[in-house]
Amino acid sequence: MAEMDIQRILEHLPHRYPMLLIDRVLEIETGKRVLALKNVTLNEPFFEGHFPQRPILPGVLIIEAMAQAAGVLIFKTIGAMPNENSAYYLAGIDAARFKKPVVPGDQLLLEVTVERSVRGVWKLSCVARVDGGVVAEARILCWVRTPGSG
C-alpha cells in the first residue's frame, strides 16, 4: 500500500504535461485497487476555455484521470514499465455519471478497483470524490500491451 510521488508516477505512465492528470498515488494494492490524487488548479490550460467565467474540470478529463490511475495500477500489477514498445489505451467507458462539478481548488480523489483482467483487457470500477462526496463514477476498459504480450 505504498505511496507514489510524481517521479514514480512518471515511471509508470507514458503521459506527460499537459496530459498527466494525477499528482500522487496515496495507496496501491497491486491487482486490486489504487487511490490517486489530482490537485485541481486554475492555471491548468483547459480552464482558459472551459469556462472562463466559471471554470469547471471537463468530465472527459475526470475519466482520463481515472484511466491514468488505472494505468499505474495495471503496470504495477503486471510488473512492467511503459516504454516505446508498449501501448496503453482507454478502450471503453460504461455507466459514466457526473454528479457535481469539480472546480479549481478541489482535490480529486480517484479510487479504481479491478473487476477482472483477460488477455490484456482490464475492466475497472472507478469513483471520483471531492471532500468525501462522489462527483463522478464509471466503469472503464483499458487495454495494455507490453513487449512479449502480443
N, C-alpha and C positions, 0 to 999 in steps of 0.2 A: 504494500500500500504506500509505496514511496512517492514523494512529491517530485515534480519535474519542473525546473526553471526553463526560461525561454531558450537557453542554449541547448538543453536536452531535447526540447520540443523540435527545434530546428534540425536535429539529427534524425528525428523520426517522421518528419513530414517534408515533402518536396516544396511546399508553399513558402512564399516569401512576401515581404511588403510589396504592395498594399493588400494582398490577398490572405496573409496569415491572420487568422481571426481568433486564435486562442493565445493567452498570455502566460498561463500557468496550469499545470496539472496538480490538483490538490490530493487526489487519491487515484490509485490504479490497482486493480486486481486482474492480472493477466488472465485472459479467457473469460472474464466475467463482466467487469464494469470499469468505467472511468468517470471521474468528476473533474471537470476542467473549468477554468475561469476566463472570461473575456471582460476586460475593463472597457466600458464604452465611453469614449471621449469625443468632445466636439471637434477636435482637429482632424478627424478621420475624413478622407476625401469624399466619400459618398454623401456626407451631410450637407455639402455645398448645394446639392441638387435634390435632396430628399429629407426634409423640405426646409428651405432657408428660413421660413418664418416659424416653423415648429419642427425641429429635427427629430426624425424617427428612424431607428435602425430598420432597414428593409427586412421583411420576413425571409426573403430568399437568402440573406446573409446569416440569419439565425440558423437556417437549415444548413448552410455551408459550414458554419461554426460547429454544428452537431457532427457533420461528416468529418471534419478535421479532428475533433476529439475522438471519434470512432477510428480514424486512421492511426492515431497514436496507439490506441488500444490494440488494434489489429496488428500493427508492425511489432509492438512489444510482445504480443501473444505468439506470433509466428517466429519470433527471434530474428527478424530481418530488419535491415535499414534500407530505406528507399535510395535508389541510385538511378543512373541514366538508363539502366536496363529494366527497371521495374515500372509498374503502372498502378495507379490507384484512382478509381473513378467512383463517383456517386452514380449508382445505376438505377435507383428508383426511390420514390417518395410516396408513402401511403399515410392516410389519416392525419395529414398535417392540419393543425389547428393553431390559430394565433389568438390569444385571449386578452392581451394587454400590450400597449405599445412599450417599446424599450427605447429609452432616451439617454442622451449624454449624462454622465454621472452615475448611471446604473452599473452594477456588477452583475453580469450574466453568468449564472452557474449552469453548466451543461452536464447532465448526467446521462450517460449512454450505457446501455446494458445489452449484452449479446443474447439474442434469442436462439440463433443457430448459425452454423457455417457449413457450407457444402461446396467443395471444389473451387475455393477461392471467392465464393459469393457469400457475403455476410449479411444477415438480417439483424437489425439492431433497433431497440426501443430507445427513444430519446425524449428527454424532458428538459426544458429551459426554465429557470426560475430567476426572479429578482426579488430580493428581500423575503425569501421563503415562499412567495406566491408563484404559481405556474403562469408563465407568459406565452409558452409555445410547447407543442409536443408533436411528435411524428414517429413513424416507423420508416426506417431507411434501409435500402440495399446498397452495399458497397462491394466493388469488385477489386481484387488485388491480384497482380501477377508479379512474381519475383523471378529472377533468373533460376531456371530449373523447375519452375512450377507449371510451365506450359502456356 
